[in-house]
Amino acid sequence: MDFKIQGRDKASSARAGLISTDHGTIETPIFMPVGTAGTVKAVHQRELRDDIQAQIILGNTYHLYLRPGLDLIQKAGGLHRFNGWEKPILTDSGGYQVYSLSDRRKLTEEGVTFQSHIDGSRHRFTPENVMDIQRTIGADIIMAFDECTPYPCDYNYAEKSMKLTHQWLGRCINRLKETEPIYGYSQTLFPIVQGSTYGDLRKISAETIAAAGAEGNAIGGLSVGEPHEMMYEMTALVCSILPDDKPRYLMGVGTPANIIESIALGVDMFDCVMPTRNGRNGMLFTSEGIINIRNEKWKSDLSQIDENGQVYVDTQYSKAYLRHLFVAKEMLGSMIASVHNLGFYLWLVKEAREHILKGDFALWKNEITPRLMRRL
């Protein structure tokens, strides 16, 4: 993987760059649609490629390992061939799922034993076999195995968890050195900074991760319930320490306003289930604010979804038609809303990139952010 910075904003830490992988290039800042189980929910790969113009999508190690399973993925030739996505893929290591399964897992220094959410069967993840699993899935960018702490989190637990994440990182790196990619293209490891909301722990973790010398780095353990200002404070601190010439990935973030603020802090890559999950529940993001399409006020509104005239995908529908689909419980409603929201998110980061390159990102950010947070 290669990363080149193409432009910077003079009034903030925002930058525009280009990540090169064996499956194509990625223009940053970038939002990555979440395809947890090998699919972005309610969205066809053709729509991802042609309408939304996604440049990279995510898969999840935990979910893909359980279903459809590694044997089938390897038989298909890796996830790219299995799901028909020809552009870059990033896989989360499963650390977040382990965190979310706190009631059905046992954590030790060796790894994590957990019960499947599907059938209750018992499984074990270690830094070594999580690297092997991600080799088999075949993502271009793979994540180190970490422990994601909850919020709020006791300082002693956060420190112990951070040290465990650092210990596991060393084992991940060693395992990758012992193995080779399966499908003939390179795979890049991103370590993950942890430390909860404690500045001293975040500083130690960021310094440790930076010293690992990886080709890219991630910031984990945020957007788990802490106030947004605290998230921004931790993100700014970490970005000031992580290498400037490597891409920075803020995991699981977030709202459109979160993304714009974090770009200003120096983050390059984002993912979140919000555009598709909220879309399936009738929440639409636009350049003028947030719409709950189920509301009665949209019943006879034949205007297009974005009042500012922005078109995020090739096909536009009226608010009235989309509301009708949701009220009638037609699957097409969730599909249109998901495509619209992903189109909006990709439009937003593309606009951010263009303003960074033009040199007026900070001015644009200050103008658009209040609108992004407005309820229509």
C-alpha positions as CSV (number, residue, x, y, z in Angstrom):
1,M,0.0,0.0,0.0
2,D,1.1,3.5,-0.7
3,F,-0.2,6.9,0.6
4,K,0.5,10.3,-0.9
5,I,-0.7,13.6,0.5
6,Q,-2.0,15.8,-2.4
7,G,-3.1,18.9,-0.5
8,R,-3.6,20.4,3.0
9,D,-5.9,23.0,4.5
10,K,-4.0,25.9,6.0
11,A,-6.6,26.6,8.7
12,S,-6.9,23.1,10.1
13,S,-5.2,19.7,10.0
14,A,-7.4,18.4,7.1
15,R,-5.5,16.8,4.2
16,A,-6.4,15.2,0.9
17,G,-4.5,12.1,-0.2
18,L,-4.4,9.0,-2.3
19,I,-4.1,5.5,-1.1
20,S,-2.9,2.9,-3.6
21,T,-3.7,-0.8,-3.2
22,D,-3.5,-3.8,-5.5
23,H,-7.3,-3.5,-6.1
24,G,-7.3,0.2,-6.9
25,T,-6.8,3.7,-5.5
26,I,-8.8,5.5,-2.8
27,E,-9.1,9.2,-2.7
28,T,-9.1,10.6,0.9
29,P,-10.8,11.7,2.9
30,I,-13.0,8.7,2.3
31,F,-16.1,7.1,3.8
32,M,-16.3,3.3,3.6
33,P,-19.7,1.6,3.5
34,V,-20.0,-1.2,5.9
35,G,-20.6,-4.7,4.4
36,T,-20.5,-6.7,7.6
37,A,-21.3,-10.1,6.2
38,G,-20.0,-9.6,2.7
39,T,-22.8,-7.3,1.7
40,V,-23.8,-3.7,2.3
41,K,-27.4,-4.2,3.6
42,A,-30.1,-3.5,1.0
43,V,-27.6,-2.2,-1.6
44,H,-26.5,-4.0,-4.8
45,Q,-22.8,-4.1,-5.7
46,R,-23.7,-2.4,-9.0
47,E,-25.2,0.5,-7.1
48,L,-22.2,0.7,-4.8
49,R,-19.9,0.9,-7.9
50,D,-21.9,3.0,-10.3
51,D,-24.4,5.1,-8.4
52,I,-22.8,5.6,-5.0
53,Q,-19.3,5.4,-6.4
54,A,-17.8,3.7,-3.3
55,Q,-14.1,3.2,-3.5
56,I,-13.7,0.7,-0.7
57,I,-16.0,-1.3,1.5
58,L,-15.7,-3.2,4.8
59,G,-16.2,-6.8,5.7
60,N,-16.1,-8.2,9.3
61,T,-13.9,-11.0,10.4
62,Y,-16.2,-12.2,13.2
63,H,-19.3,-12.4,11.0
64,L,-17.6,-13.9,7.9
65,Y,-15.8,-16.4,10.0
66,L,-19.0,-17.7,11.4
67,R,-21.1,-17.4,8.2
68,P,-20.5,-18.4,5.4
69,G,-17.2,-19.7,6.9
70,L,-13.6,-19.7,5.8
71,D,-13.7,-22.9,3.7
72,L,-16.3,-21.5,1.3
73,I,-14.6,-18.1,1.1
74,Q,-11.3,-19.7,0.2
75,K,-12.9,-22.0,-2.3
76,A,-14.3,-19.0,-4.0
77,G,-10.9,-17.3,-4.2
78,G,-11.4,-14.8,-1.4
79,L,-14.0,-12.3,-0.5
80,H,-13.5,-10.2,-3.7
81,R,-14.5,-13.1,-5.9
82,F,-17.2,-14.4,-3.5
83,N,-19.1,-11.1,-3.4
84,G,-18.2,-9.7,-6.8
85,W,-16.6,-6.5,-5.5
86,E,-13.4,-5.7,-7.5
87,K,-12.3,-2.6,-5.5
88,P,-10.4,-2.5,-2.2
89,I,-11.8,-4.2,0.9
90,L,-10.9,-3.6,4.6
91,T,-11.7,-6.1,7.3
92,D,-12.3,-5.3,10.9
93,S,-10.6,-7.9,13.1
94,G,-13.6,-8.7,15.2
95,G,-12.4,-6.9,18.3
96,Y,-15.5,-4.7,18.4
97,Q,-17.8,-7.7,18.1
98,V,-15.9,-9.3,21.0
99,Y,-16.5,-6.1,23.0
100,S,-20.2,-6.2,22.1
101,L,-20.4,-9.9,23.2
102,S,-19.2,-9.2,26.8
103,D,-22.0,-11.4,28.2
104,R,-20.9,-14.4,26.2
105,R,-17.1,-14.2,26.0
106,K,-14.0,-14.9,28.2
107,L,-11.0,-12.7,27.8
108,T,-7.4,-13.8,28.7
109,E,-3.9,-12.7,27.6
110,E,-3.9,-15.6,25.1
111,G,-7.1,-14.5,23.3
112,V,-10.9,-14.5,23.5
113,T,-13.2,-17.5,23.8
114,F,-16.8,-16.6,22.8
115,Q,-20.1,-18.1,21.9
116,S,-21.6,-17.5,18.4
117,H,-24.6,-15.2,18.3
118,I,-26.0,-17.6,15.6
119,D,-26.1,-21.0,17.3
120,G,-24.2,-20.7,20.7
121,S,-21.2,-22.7,19.5
122,R,-17.9,-21.9,21.1
123,H,-15.0,-20.4,19.3
124,R,-11.6,-18.9,20.1
125,F,-9.9,-15.8,18.6
126,T,-6.2,-15.1,19.2
127,P,-4.0,-12.5,17.5
128,E,-2.5,-15.3,15.4
129,N,-5.6,-17.0,14.1
130,V,-7.3,-13.6,13.5
131,M,-4.4,-12.8,11.1
132,D,-4.9,-16.2,9.5
133,I,-8.6,-15.6,9.1
134,Q,-8.0,-12.2,7.5
135,R,-5.5,-13.8,5.2
136,T,-8.2,-16.2,4.1
137,I,-10.8,-13.5,3.7
138,G,-8.3,-11.7,1.5
139,A,-8.9,-8.0,2.4
140,D,-6.5,-5.4,1.1
141,I,-6.4,-3.7,4.6
142,I,-6.6,-5.8,7.7
143,M,-6.9,-4.8,11.3
144,A,-4.9,-5.8,14.3
145,F,-6.7,-7.8,16.9
146,D,-7.6,-5.4,19.8
147,E,-9.9,-5.0,22.8
148,C,-12.4,-2.2,22.5
149,T,-13.2,-0.8,25.9
150,P,-16.7,0.5,26.8
151,Y,-17.7,4.0,27.9
152,P,-17.5,4.8,30.7
153,C,-14.5,2.7,31.6
154,D,-12.4,2.5,34.8
155,Y,-8.9,3.9,34.4
156,N,-7.2,0.7,35.6
157,Y,-9.2,-1.4,33.2
158,A,-8.5,0.9,30.3
159,E,-4.8,0.8,31.0
160,K,-4.8,-3.0,31.3
161,S,-6.8,-3.3,28.1
162,M,-4.5,-0.9,26.2
163,K,-1.4,-2.9,27.3
164,L,-3.1,-6.1,26.1
165,T,-3.9,-4.5,22.8
166,H,-0.2,-3.6,22.4
167,Q,0.9,-7.1,23.3
168,W,-1.5,-8.6,20.8
169,L,-0.2,-6.2,18.1
170,G,3.2,-7.7,18.5
171,R,1.8,-11.1,18.0
172,C,-0.2,-10.0,14.9
173,I,2.9,-8.5,13.3
174,N,4.9,-11.7,14.0
175,R,2.2,-13.9,12.5
176,L,2.0,-11.8,9.3
177,K,5.8,-12.1,9.0
178,E,5.4,-15.9,9.2
179,T,2.7,-16.1,6.5
180,E,2.1,-15.0,3.0
181,P,-1.0,-13.6,1.3
182,I,-3.1,-16.4,-0.2
183,Y,-4.4,-14.8,-3.4
184,G,-1.4,-13.2,-4.9
185,Y,-1.9,-9.6,-3.8
186,S,-0.6,-7.6,-0.9
187,Q,-2.3,-7.1,2.5
188,T,-1.6,-4.2,4.8
189,L,-2.0,-4.2,8.6
190,F,-3.4,-1.3,10.5
191,P,-2.7,-1.3,14.3
192,I,-5.3,0.3,16.5
193,V,-4.8,3.0,19.1
194,Q,-6.8,2.4,22.3
195,G,-6.9,4.0,25.8
196,S,-10.6,5.0,26.3
197,T,-11.0,8.7,27.1
198,Y,-7.9,9.1,29.1
199,G,-5.4,11.5,27.5
200,D,-2.3,10.0,29.0
201,L,-3.3,6.5,27.9
202,R,-4.1,7.7,24.4
203,K,-0.7,9.4,24.2
204,I,1.1,6.2,25.3
205,S,-1.0,4.1,22.9
206,A,-0.5,6.5,19.9
207,E,3.3,6.5,20.5
208,T,3.4,2.7,20.8
209,I,1.4,2.3,17.6
210,A,3.4,4.9,15.7
211,A,6.6,3.1,16.7
212,A,5.3,-0.1,15.1
213,G,6.0,1.5,11.7
214,A,2.8,0.2,10.0
215,E,1.7,1.6,6.6
216,G,-1.5,3.0,8.2
217,N,-3.0,3.4,11.6
218,A,-6.4,3.3,13.2
219,I,-8.1,5.0,16.2
220,G,-10.5,2.6,18.0
221,G,-12.6,2.7,21.2
222,L,-14.3,6.0,20.4
223,S,-17.9,6.7,19.3
224,V,-19.0,4.2,22.0
225,G,-21.2,6.6,24.0
226,E,-18.8,9.3,25.1
227,P,-19.7,13.0,24.4
228,H,-18.7,14.2,21.0
229,E,-16.3,16.8,22.4
230,M,-14.4,14.1,24.3
231,M,-14.2,12.1,21.1
232,Y,-12.8,15.1,19.2
233,E,-10.3,15.8,22.0
234,M,-9.0,12.2,22.0
235,T,-8.9,12.2,18.2
236,A,-6.9,15.5,18.0
237,L,-4.4,14.2,20.5
238,V,-3.9,10.9,18.7
239,C,-3.6,12.6,15.3
240,S,-0.9,14.9,16.6
241,I,1.2,11.8,17.4
242,L,0.5,9.3,14.6
243,P,2.8,9.6,11.6
244,D,1.8,12.4,9.3
245,D,2.7,10.5,6.2
246,K,0.4,7.5,6.9
247,P,-3.4,7.3,6.6
248,R,-5.4,7.6,9.8
249,Y,-8.6,5.7,10.2
250,L,-11.2,6.7,12.8
251,M,-13.2,3.5,13.4
252,G,-17.0,3.5,13.6
253,V,-17.6,7.3,13.1
254,G,-20.1,8.6,12.6
255,T,-22.7,11.3,11.9
256,P,-22.0,13.7,9.0
257,A,-21.0,16.4,11.4
258,N,-18.6,14.0,13.3
259,I,-16.9,13.2,10.0
260,I,-16.4,16.8,8.9
261,E,-15.0,17.7,12.4
262,S,-12.7,14.7,12.4
263,I,-11.4,15.5,8.9
264,A,-10.4,18.9,10.3
265,L,-8.4,17.1,13.0
266,G,-6.4,15.1,10.4
267,V,-8.4,11.8,9.9
268,D,-8.5,10.3,6.4
269,M,-10.8,7.2,6.6
270,F,-14.2,6.6,8.2
271,D,-16.8,3.8,8.4
272,C,-20.2,3.6,10.1
273,V,-23.4,1.6,9.8
274,M,-25.4,4.8,10.3
275,P,-26.3,5.7,6.7
276,T,-27.7,2.2,6.0
277,R,-29.1,1.4,9.5
278,N,-30.8,4.8,9.9
279,G,-31.9,4.7,6.3
280,R,-33.7,1.4,6.8
281,N,-35.6,3.2,9.6
282,G,-36.6,6.2,7.5
283,M,-33.9,8.7,8.5
284,L,-32.4,10.5,5.5
285,F,-29.3,12.8,5.5
286,T,-29.1,15.8,3.2
287,S,-27.1,18.9,2.7
288,E,-29.9,20.9,4.4
289,G,-30.4,18.6,7.4
290,I,-31.9,15.4,8.6
291,I,-35.3,14.1,7.5
292,N,-37.6,11.5,9.2
293,I,-39.4,10.5,6.0
294,R,-42.2,8.8,8.0
295,N,-43.4,12.1,9.3
296,E,-46.9,13.2,8.1
297,K,-45.4,16.5,6.8
298,W,-43.9,14.7,3.8
299,K,-47.1,12.9,2.8
300,S,-47.8,15.2,-0.2
301,D,-44.4,16.7,-0.7
302,L,-43.4,15.9,-4.3
303,S,-40.1,17.7,-4.1
304,Q,-36.9,15.8,-4.4
305,I,-35.3,14.5,-1.2
306,D,-32.6,17.2,-0.9
307,E,-34.1,20.7,-0.8
308,N,-30.7,22.2,-1.9
309,G,-31.0,20.4,-5.2
310,Q,-28.1,18.0,-4.6
311,V,-28.4,14.7,-6.4
312,Y,-26.3,12.0,-4.7
313,V,-27.3,9.1,-6.9
314,D,-28.5,8.8,-10.5
315,T,-32.2,8.3,-9.7
316,Q,-34.1,10.8,-7.5
317,Y,-37.5,10.1,-5.9
318,S,-39.9,12.5,-4.2
319,K,-40.3,12.7,-0.4
320,A,-44.0,11.7,-0.9
321,Y,-43.1,8.6,-2.8
322,L,-40.5,7.5,-0.4
323,R,-42.8,8.1,2.6
324,H,-45.5,6.0,0.8
325,L,-43.0,3.1,0.5
326,F,-42.1,3.2,4.2
327,V,-45.8,3.5,5.3
328,A,-46.7,0.6,3.0
329,K,-43.7,-1.4,4.3
330,E,-42.3,-1.9,0.9
331,M,-38.7,-3.2,0.8
332,L,-37.9,-0.6,-1.9
333,G,-38.2,2.2,0.7
334,S,-35.3,0.8,2.7
335,M,-33.3,0.2,-0.4
336,I,-33.8,3.8,-1.8
337,A,-33.0,5.4,1.6
338,S,-29.8,3.3,2.0
339,V,-28.6,4.2,-1.4
340,H,-29.4,7.8,-0.9
341,N,-27.7,8.0,2.5
342,L,-24.5,6.3,1.2
343,G,-24.5,8.6,-1.8
344,F,-24.8,11.6,0.5
345,Y,-21.9,10.4,2.7
346,L,-19.7,9.8,-0.3
347,W,-20.7,13.2,-1.7
348,L,-19.8,14.8,1.6
349,V,-16.3,13.5,1.8
350,K,-15.7,14.3,-1.9
351,E,-16.8,17.9,-1.2
352,A,-14.5,18.0,1.8
353,R,-11.6,16.8,-0.4
354,E,-12.3,19.4,-3.1
355,H,-12.4,22.2,-0.6
356,I,-9.1,21.0,1.0
357,L,-7.5,21.1,-2.5
358,K,-9.0,24.5,-3.1
359,G,-7.8,25.8,0.2
360,D,-11.1,26.8,1.7
361,F,-12.0,23.7,3.7
362,A,-12.3,25.5,7.1
363,L,-14.7,28.1,5.7
364,W,-16.9,25.4,4.0
365,K,-16.9,23.3,7.2
366,N,-18.1,26.2,9.3
367,E,-20.9,26.9,6.8
368,I,-22.2,23.4,6.2
369,T,-21.8,21.8,9.7
370,P,-24.8,23.6,11.3
371,R,-27.0,22.5,8.4
372,L,-25.9,18.9,8.7
373,M,-27.1,18.8,12.3
374,R,-30.5,20.4,11.6
375,R,-33.7,18.4,11.9
376,L,-36.1,19.2,9.0
